[in-house]
Amino acid sequence: MRVITHTCSDCGTVVAANELEDHRIMKCPGLNCENVLRFEDLSEEARQHFLDNRDRYQL
């Protein structure tokens, strides 16, 4: 299993791929950050790996 994350370009908050996939489009959870994060912000390879192995990333 790989750890797939995305870092907000505005505040540096790290968000897990499973959160991005679950919401698809979400406001950054960083304190006082208004940046919008999207599942598509992950690389194509990271998105495909996550989708192909979704069952391994469930909590």
MOPAC internal coordinates of N, CA, C and O (Angstrom, degrees):
PM7 1SCF
backbone

  N    0.0000 0     0.00 0     0.00 0    0    0    0
  C    1.4478 1     0.00 0     0.00 0    1    0    0
  C    1.5237 1   108.72 1     0.00 0    2    1    0
  O    1.2310 1   121.34 1   -41.00 1    3    2    1
  N    1.3225 1   115.04 1   139.00 1    3    2    1
  C    1.4617 1   121.74 1   176.75 1    5    3    2
  C    1.5168 1   109.36 1  -103.97 1    6    5    3
  O    1.2310 1   121.08 1   -28.26 1    7    6    5
  N    1.3080 1   115.54 1   151.74 1    7    6    5
  C    1.4574 1   120.66 1   172.34 1    9    7    6
  C    1.5189 1   106.11 1   -93.06 1   10    9    7
  O    1.2310 1   120.72 1   -64.44 1   11   10    9
  N    1.3336 1   116.23 1   115.56 1   11   10    9
  C    1.4624 1   121.03 1  -178.65 1   13   11   10
  C    1.5156 1   107.77 1  -112.96 1   14   13   11
  O    1.2310 1   121.06 1   -60.06 1   15   14   13
  N    1.3304 1   115.57 1   119.94 1   15   14   13
  C    1.4573 1   121.37 1  -178.78 1   17   15   14
  C    1.5169 1   109.93 1  -135.58 1   18   17   15
  O    1.2310 1   121.94 1   -12.91 1   19   18   17
  N    1.3223 1   113.89 1   167.09 1   19   18   17
  C    1.4668 1   121.35 1   173.84 1   21   19   18
  C    1.5219 1   106.68 1  -131.06 1   22   21   19
  O    1.2310 1   120.17 1   -42.62 1   23   22   21
  N    1.3188 1   117.27 1   137.38 1   23   22   21
  C    1.4519 1   122.42 1   178.44 1   25   23   22
  C    1.5183 1   109.54 1  -103.44 1   26   25   23
  O    1.2310 1   120.52 1   -52.20 1   27   26   25
  N    1.3161 1   116.60 1   127.80 1   27   26   25
  C    1.4627 1   121.82 1   178.50 1   29   27   26
  C    1.5204 1   109.09 1   -61.58 1   30   29   27
  O    1.2310 1   121.07 1   -50.69 1   31   30   29
  N    1.3196 1   115.55 1   129.31 1   31   30   29
  C    1.4638 1   119.93 1  -178.52 1   33   31   30
  C    1.5255 1   112.55 1   -72.52 1   34   33   31
  O    1.2310 1   119.91 1   162.44 1   35   34   33
  N    1.3205 1   117.78 1   -17.56 1   35   34   33
  C    1.4639 1   120.86 1  -179.42 1   37   35   34
  C    1.5254 1   113.63 1   -89.40 1   38   37   35
  O    1.2310 1   120.34 1   135.70 1   39   38   37
  N    1.3424 1   116.95 1   -44.30 1   39   38   37
  C    1.4675 1   118.67 1  -173.17 1   41   39   38
  C    1.5278 1   114.24 1  -121.40 1   42   41   39
  O    1.2310 1   119.93 1   168.36 1   43   42   41
  N    1.3335 1   117.74 1   -11.64 1   43   42   41
  C    1.4604 1   120.54 1   178.29 1   45   43   42
  C    1.5251 1   114.65 1    87.99 1   46   45   43
  O    1.2310 1   119.64 1  -176.66 1   47   46   45
  N    1.3188 1   118.30 1     3.34 1   47   46   45
  C    1.4643 1   120.64 1   177.76 1   49   47   46
  C    1.5249 1   109.51 1   -64.74 1   50   49   47
  O    1.2310 1   120.84 1   -43.63 1   51   50   49
  N    1.3139 1   116.00 1   136.37 1   51   50   49
  C    1.4607 1   122.05 1  -179.44 1   53   51   50
  C    1.5299 1   108.63 1   -97.65 1   54   53   51
  O    1.2310 1   120.99 1   -49.64 1   55   54   53
  N    1.3397 1   115.71 1   130.36 1   55   54   53
  C    1.4584 1   122.06 1  -179.05 1   57   55   54
  C    1.5262 1   108.27 1  -122.64 1   58   57   55
  O    1.2310 1   120.45 1   -45.02 1   59   58   57
  N    1.3268 1   116.74 1   134.98 1   59   58   57
  C    1.4619 1   121.94 1  -179.84 1   61   59   58
  C    1.5228 1   111.22 1   -73.45 1   62   61   59
  O    1.2310 1   120.89 1   -31.10 1   63   62   61
  N    1.3104 1   115.90 1   148.90 1   63   62   61
  C    1.4640 1   121.64 1  -179.97 1   65   63   62
  C    1.5222 1   111.86 1   -59.38 1   66   65   63
  O    1.2310 1   119.81 1   143.98 1   67   66   65
  N    1.3287 1   117.96 1   -36.02 1   67   66   65
  C    1.4611 1   118.81 1  -178.75 1   69   67   66
  C    1.5292 1   111.41 1   -66.29 1   70   69   67
  O    1.2310 1   119.40 1   148.62 1   71   70   69
  N    1.3209 1   118.75 1   -31.38 1   71   70   69
  C    1.4629 1   121.14 1   175.07 1   73   71   70
  C    1.5233 1   110.15 1   -69.45 1   74   73   71
  O    1.2310 1   120.39 1   136.98 1   75   74   73
  N    1.3113 1   116.85 1   -43.02 1   75   74   73
  C    1.4645 1   119.90 1   178.87 1   77   75   74
  C    1.5271 1   110.91 1   -64.74 1   78   77   75
  O    1.2310 1   120.33 1   139.66 1   79   78   77
  N    1.3219 1   116.97 1   -40.34 1   79   78   77
  C    1.4563 1   119.81 1  -179.58 1   81   79   78
  C    1.5218 1   110.58 1   -68.44 1   82   81   79
  O    1.2310 1   120.37 1   142.20 1   83   82   81
  N    1.3235 1   116.89 1   -37.80 1   83   82   81
  C    1.4571 1   121.26 1  -178.85 1   85   83   82
  C    1.5283 1   111.54 1   -65.59 1   86   85   83
  O    1.2310 1   120.34 1   140.03 1   87   86   85
  N    1.3343 1   116.95 1   -39.97 1   87   86   85
  C    1.4701 1   121.17 1  -176.54 1   89   87   86
  C    1.5307 1   112.97 1   -98.38 1   90   89   87
  O    1.2310 1   120.09 1   157.27 1   91   90   89
  N    1.3186 1   117.44 1   -22.73 1   91   90   89
  C    1.4757 1   125.01 1  -177.56 1   93   91   90
  C    1.5290 1   112.54 1    65.29 1   94   93   91
  O    1.2310 1   119.84 1   129.85 1   95   94   93
  N    1.3238 1   117.91 1   -50.15 1   95   94   93
  C    1.4670 1   121.94 1   175.33 1   97   95   94
  C    1.5229 1   106.28 1  -134.37 1   98   97   95
  O    1.2310 1   120.35 1   -54.45 1   99   98   97
  N    1.3334 1   116.94 1   125.55 1   99   98   97
  C    1.4573 1   119.57 1  -177.80 1  101   99   98
  C    1.5177 1   111.10 1  -148.42 1  102  101   99
  O    1.2310 1   120.97 1   -27.88 1  103  102  101
  N    1.3138 1   115.74 1   152.12 1  103  102  101
  C    1.4604 1   121.00 1   173.33 1  105  103  102
  C    1.5226 1   107.09 1   -72.28 1  106  105  103
  O    1.2310 1   120.70 1   -40.68 1  107  106  105
  N    1.3013 1   116.27 1   139.32 1  107  106  105
  C    1.4597 1   120.38 1   178.43 1  109  107  106
  C    1.5269 1   109.54 1   -56.93 1  110  109  107
  O    1.2310 1   119.95 1   -45.76 1  111  110  109
  N    1.3363 1   117.71 1   134.24 1  111  110  109
  C    1.4620 1   120.50 1   179.74 1  113  111  110
  C    1.5335 1   113.35 1   -77.16 1  114  113  111
  O    1.2310 1   120.24 1  -179.78 1  115  114  113
  N    1.3270 1   117.14 1     0.22 1  115  114  113
  C    1.4598 1   120.39 1   179.56 1  117  115  114
  C    1.5208 1   111.71 1   -65.00 1  118  117  115
  O    1.2310 1   120.95 1   -33.67 1  119  118  117
  N    1.3255 1   115.78 1   146.33 1  119  118  117
  C    1.4508 1   122.24 1  -179.50 1  121  119  118
  C    1.5220 1   110.76 1   -59.96 1  122  121  119
  O    1.2310 1   120.35 1   -55.83 1  123  122  121
  N    1.3116 1   116.94 1   124.17 1  123  122  121
  C    1.4717 1   124.42 1   178.91 1  125  123  122
  C    1.5222 1   113.93 1    60.57 1  126  125  123
  O    1.2310 1   120.09 1  -156.44 1  127  126  125
  N    1.3192 1   117.43 1    23.56 1  127  126  125
  C    1.4672 1   121.05 1   178.81 1  129  127  126
  C    1.5257 1   108.62 1  -103.64 1  130  129  127
  O    1.2310 1   120.54 1   -48.92 1  131  130  129
  N    1.3092 1   116.56 1   131.08 1  131  130  129
  C    1.4638 1   121.99 1  -178.89 1  133  131  130
  C    1.5354 1   112.25 1  -106.92 1  134  133  131
  O    1.2310 1   120.21 1  -173.02 1  135  134  133
  N    1.3314 1   117.20 1     6.98 1  135  134  133
  C    1.4580 1   120.93 1  -178.50 1  137  135  134
  C    1.5297 1   110.32 1   -64.06 1  138  137  135
  O    1.2310 1   120.57 1   -34.57 1  139  138  137
  N    1.3238 1   116.51 1   145.43 1  139  138  137
  C    1.4599 1   122.23 1   178.03 1  141  139  138
  C    1.5228 1   108.02 1  -102.33 1  142  141  139
  O    1.2310 1   121.14 1   -51.46 1  143  142  141
  N    1.3364 1   115.42 1   128.54 1  143  142  141
  C    1.4614 1   121.80 1   179.81 1  145  143  142
  C    1.5189 1   108.87 1  -108.18 1  146  145  143
  O    1.2310 1   121.28 1   -34.55 1  147  146  145
  N    1.3257 1   115.15 1   145.45 1  147  146  145
  C    1.4657 1   121.05 1  -178.51 1  149  147  146
  C    1.5271 1   109.65 1  -131.95 1  150  149  147
  O    1.2310 1   121.17 1   -29.52 1  151  150  149
  N    1.3239 1   115.37 1   150.48 1  151  150  149
  C    1.4651 1   120.70 1   175.30 1  153  151  150
  C    1.5238 1   109.45 1   -57.44 1  154  153  151
  O    1.2310 1   120.53 1   145.14 1  155  154  153
  N    1.3364 1   116.59 1   -34.86 1  155  154  153
  C    1.4686 1   121.43 1  -179.77 1  157  155  154
  C    1.5286 1   112.73 1   -67.28 1  158  157  155
  O    1.2310 1   119.90 1   168.58 1  159  158  157
  N    1.3445 1   117.80 1   -11.42 1  159  158  157
  C    1.4671 1   120.67 1   176.37 1  161  159  158
  C    1.5273 1   111.36 1   -68.32 1  162  161  159
  O    1.2310 1   120.63 1   156.89 1  163  162  161
  N    1.3334 1   116.39 1   -23.11 1  163  162  161
  C    1.4648 1   119.95 1   175.60 1  165  163  162
  C    1.5251 1   108.77 1   -72.28 1  166  165  163
  O    1.2310 1   120.63 1   -25.71 1  167  166  165
  N    1.3198 1   116.41 1   154.29 1  167  166  165
  C    1.4672 1   119.30 1   177.47 1  169  167  166
  C    1.5290 1   109.48 1   -63.93 1  170  169  167
  O    1.2310 1   120.69 1   -23.69 1  171  170  169
  N    1.3124 1   116.30 1   156.31 1  171  170  169
  C    1.4723 1   121.36 1   178.90 1  173  171  170
  C    1.5302 1   110.19 1   -56.57 1  174  173  171
  O    1.2310 1   120.49 1   137.96 1  175  174  173
  N    1.3210 1   116.66 1   -42.04 1  175  174  173
  C    1.4679 1   121.32 1  -179.36 1  177  175  174
  C    1.5217 1   110.57 1   -63.83 1  178  177  175
  O    1.2310 1   119.93 1   136.35 1  179  178  177
  N    1.3319 1   117.74 1   -43.65 1  179  178  177
  C    1.4683 1   121.57 1  -179.96 1  181  179  178
  C    1.5261 1   110.79 1   -65.93 1  182  181  179
  O    1.2310 1   120.11 1   137.89 1  183  182  181
  N    1.3328 1   117.39 1   -42.11 1  183  182  181
  C    1.4634 1   120.69 1   177.93 1  185  183  182
  C    1.5196 1   110.86 1   -61.13 1  186  185  183
  O    1.2310 1   120.66 1   133.52 1  187  186  185
  N    1.3307 1   116.35 1   -46.48 1  187  186  185
  C    1.4634 1   120.51 1  -178.47 1  189  187  186
  C    1.5169 1   111.40 1   -64.46 1  190  189  187
  O    1.2310 1   120.21 1   137.14 1  191  190  189
  N    1.3343 1   117.20 1   -42.86 1  191  190  189
  C    1.4639 1   120.63 1   178.22 1  193  191  190
  C    1.5266 1   109.96 1   -60.40 1  194  193  191
  O    1.2310 1   120.64 1   134.95 1  195  194  193
  N    1.3316 1   116.39 1   -45.05 1  195  194  193
  C    1.4651 1   119.58 1   179.84 1  197  195  194
  C    1.5309 1   110.98 1   -61.69 1  198  197  195
  O    1.2310 1   120.10 1   132.72 1  199  198  197
  N    1.3180 1   117.41 1   -47.28 1  199  198  197
  C    1.4628 1   120.93 1  -178.22 1  201  199  198
  C    1.5272 1   112.00 1   -65.19 1  202  201  199
  O    1.2310 1   120.47 1   142.45 1  203  202  201
  N    1.3242 1   116.70 1   -37.55 1  203  202  201
  C    1.4652 1   120.71 1   179.22 1  205  203  202
  C    1.5334 1   112.15 1   -69.14 1  206  205  203
  O    1.2310 1   120.58 1   155.47 1  207  206  205
  N    1.3371 1   116.50 1   -24.53 1  207  206  205
  C    1.4653 1   121.39 1  -175.46 1  209  207  206
  C    1.5269 1   111.71 1  -123.01 1  210  209  207
  O    1.2310 1   120.33 1  -151.93 1  211  210  209
  N    1.3179 1   116.97 1    28.07 1  211  210  209
  C    1.4766 1   121.93 1  -174.43 1  213  211  210
  C    1.5274 1   112.63 1   -51.97 1  214  213  211
  O    1.2310 1   119.41 1   140.79 1  215  214  213
  N    1.3191 1   118.73 1   -39.21 1  215  214  213
  C    1.4601 1   121.44 1  -178.26 1  217  215  214
  C    1.5209 1   112.28 1   -62.56 1  218  217  215
  O    1.2310 1   119.50 1   153.22 1  219  218  217
  N    1.3039 1   118.56 1   -26.78 1  219  218  217
  C    1.4635 1   121.69 1   179.14 1  221  219  218
  C    1.5257 1   112.06 1   -77.80 1  222  221  219
  O    1.2310 1   119.94 1   164.14 1  223  222  221
  N    1.3239 1   117.72 1   -15.86 1  223  222  221
  C    1.4579 1   122.00 1  -177.09 1  225  223  222
  C    1.5210 1   113.72 1  -102.13 1  226  225  223
  O    1.2310 1   120.00 1  -173.70 1  227  226  225
  N    1.3210 1   117.61 1     6.30 1  227  226  225
  C    1.4569 1   120.10 1   179.09 1  229  227  226
  C    1.5240 1   109.51 1   -82.24 1  230  229  227
  O    1.2310 1   121.21 1   -37.72 1  231  230  229
  N    1.3188 1   115.30 1   142.28 1  231  230  229
  C    1.4722 1   120.00 1   178.17 1  233  231  230
  C    1.5123 1   110.69 1   -89.41 1  234  233  231
  O    1.2310 1   120.10 1   180.00 1  235  234  233

